[in-house]
Structures are given as structure tokens and as C-alpha cells.
Amino acid sequence: MQPTDFPLITSDPDTLGGKPCIKGTRISVDIILEWFASGATLPEIIKSYPQLSEKGLHQAIRYASRFLKNEVFVQVKVA
């Protein structure tokens, strides 16, 4: 992954503990995923948060998708 792949996604340790966010906001990629999972549409999100752009929301989804492809799940049995 190149840093230029997601120019609208930033991560700063001083903002939300370093969670990836839409540039210029404190709106994290994970909260955007939660909104979509709860049934919110792109126009509804932008209407509620006009500082977001359609391009930024699309980048957030692509960013999350890119990192989930490398996700490893480990099942642990507790005795």
C-alpha cells in the first residue's frame, strides 16, 4: 500500500488515539462502517455530517476493506 492510496485518511496519535479518520475531522473509519452497517445511506451521512465528502466516505470504505483482507482470526478455547 502506498501512502497516496488514501490521501483523505489520516492517523494521528493525538486524535482519537491514532484511529484512522477522515482528514480534517475527528470522524473515524470505524464509525463510518458502523453507520453503513446500521443502514445509513451515503446521502444521509453527508446530510448529518456536511464536513464529509462522498469521496472521503468511499476512501474510508476502501481503506477498511484493504486492511480486513489481511485480518487473521485466531480461535482460542478456554479450558
C-alpha positions, 0 to 999 in steps of 0.5 A, a space after each residue: 500500500 502506498 501512502 497516496 492510496 488514501 490521501 483523505 485518511 489520516 492517523 494521528 496519535 493525538 486524535 482519537 488515539 491514532 484511529 484512522 479518520 477522515 482528514 480534517 475531522 475527528 470522524 473515524 473509519 470505524 464509525 463510518 462502517 458502523 453507520 453503513 452497517 446500521 443502514 445509513 445511506 451515503 446521502 444521509 451521512 453527508 446530510 448529518 455530517 456536511 464536513 464529509 465528502 462522498 469521496 472521503 466516505 468511499 476512501 474510508 470504505 476502501 481503506 477498511 476493506 484493504 486492511 480486513 483482507 489481511 485480518 487473521 482470526 485466531 480461535 482460542 478455547 478456554 479450558 
